[in-house]
Amino acid sequence: MADTPSVSSVMLDCNDLKREVAFWAELLGLSKTMRFPGYVWLGNLGTGGPRLAFQKVPEPKTTKNRMHLDLEVADPEALIARVVALGGSRLEDHEMSGFHWTVVADPEGNEFCVTPKG
């Protein structure tokens, strides 16, 4: 049987590497762990999780993300307020069968969701 791969990093393309790294590092409380020209890796997403990483690309984001992060937190409104204060935006609120989530975006428009813990 072949080795089962593990996810070492979740890589986010961006135009403004410095701004995106600053936004996500502050939002998630992560530190830079590695850097190469045009690339930055932050710490792990949760205990034993993959690292969050960024690569500078020339083209801007043009459509909806095909993959995104879901951030679970005890006080979603407080986190959404932090997203906005850090230069992100609140996009849409949703509810399905009693489950609520909010779609937000980072400064370059990359969507992610904020959900209540529990």
C-alpha positions as CSV (number, residue, x, y, z in Angstrom):
1,M,0.0,0.0,0.0
2,A,1.3,3.5,-0.8
3,D,2.0,6.0,1.9
4,T,-1.0,8.1,2.8
5,P,-0.1,11.8,2.3
6,S,-0.6,14.4,5.0
7,V,-1.5,18.0,4.5
8,S,1.5,20.0,5.5
9,S,0.3,23.5,4.4
10,V,-2.8,25.2,3.2
11,M,-1.5,27.7,0.6
12,L,-3.3,31.0,-0.2
13,D,-2.4,32.9,-3.3
14,C,-2.2,36.7,-2.9
15,N,-1.1,39.9,-4.5
16,D,0.0,41.8,-1.4
17,L,2.0,39.2,0.6
18,K,2.8,41.5,3.5
19,R,-0.8,42.6,4.0
20,E,-2.3,39.1,3.8
21,V,0.3,37.6,6.1
22,A,-0.3,40.5,8.6
23,F,-4.1,40.0,8.5
24,W,-4.0,36.2,9.0
25,A,-1.2,36.3,11.6
26,E,-3.1,38.8,13.7
27,L,-6.5,37.2,13.2
28,L,-5.4,33.7,14.1
29,G,-2.5,34.5,16.5
30,L,0.1,32.8,14.4
31,S,3.8,33.6,13.9
32,K,5.9,33.3,10.8
33,T,7.8,30.0,10.7
34,M,9.5,30.2,7.3
35,R,10.0,32.7,4.5
36,F,11.4,32.6,1.0
37,P,11.1,35.3,-1.7
38,G,7.4,35.4,-2.5
39,Y,6.4,32.8,0.1
40,V,5.6,33.0,3.9
41,W,4.5,30.2,6.2
42,L,2.7,30.8,9.5
43,G,2.3,28.3,12.3
44,N,-0.1,25.4,12.5
45,L,-3.8,25.7,12.2
46,G,-4.7,24.0,15.5
47,T,-2.8,21.3,17.3
48,G,-1.0,19.1,14.8
49,G,-2.8,20.8,11.9
50,P,-1.3,22.0,8.6
51,R,0.5,25.4,8.5
52,L,-1.2,28.4,6.8
53,A,1.0,29.6,4.0
54,F,1.0,32.4,1.3
55,Q,2.4,32.8,-2.1
56,K,2.6,36.0,-4.1
57,V,1.0,35.7,-7.5
58,P,0.6,38.4,-10.2
59,E,-3.1,37.9,-11.0
60,P,-5.9,39.2,-8.7
61,K,-8.7,37.0,-7.3
62,T,-11.6,37.1,-9.7
63,T,-14.1,34.5,-8.6
64,K,-15.4,32.7,-5.5
65,N,-13.0,30.5,-3.7
66,R,-13.3,26.8,-4.4
67,M,-11.9,25.9,-1.0
68,H,-12.1,28.0,2.2
69,L,-11.5,27.9,6.0
70,D,-14.3,27.6,8.5
71,L,-13.3,29.3,11.8
72,E,-15.3,28.1,14.9
73,V,-15.4,30.5,17.9
74,A,-17.4,31.0,21.0
75,D,-18.3,34.6,20.1
76,P,-18.7,34.9,16.3
77,E,-19.7,38.5,16.3
78,A,-16.5,39.5,18.1
79,L,-14.4,37.6,15.6
80,I,-16.3,39.2,12.7
81,A,-15.7,42.6,14.2
82,R,-11.9,41.8,14.3
83,V,-12.0,40.7,10.6
84,V,-13.5,44.0,9.7
85,A,-11.1,46.0,11.9
86,L,-8.2,44.2,10.3
87,G,-9.3,45.3,6.8
88,G,-11.6,42.3,5.9
89,S,-15.3,42.5,5.3
90,R,-18.6,40.8,6.3
91,L,-20.3,39.4,3.2
92,E,-23.4,37.2,4.1
93,D,-25.2,35.7,7.0
94,H,-26.7,32.3,6.7
95,E,-28.9,29.9,8.7
96,M,-30.0,26.4,8.0
97,S,-31.9,24.2,10.4
98,G,-30.8,26.2,13.4
99,F,-27.1,26.4,12.4
100,H,-25.8,29.9,11.7
101,W,-22.7,31.0,9.9
102,T,-21.3,34.2,8.4
103,V,-19.3,34.5,5.2
104,V,-16.5,37.0,5.6
105,A,-13.5,37.9,3.4
106,D,-9.9,38.9,4.0
107,P,-8.5,42.2,2.5
108,E,-8.0,40.6,-0.9
109,G,-11.5,39.1,-1.0
110,N,-10.7,35.5,-0.1
111,E,-13.9,34.2,1.6
112,F,-14.0,32.2,4.8
113,C,-16.7,31.3,7.3
114,V,-17.2,32.1,10.9
115,T,-19.4,29.7,12.9
116,P,-20.4,29.4,16.6
117,K,-18.5,26.9,18.7
118,G,-20.5,24.0,19.9
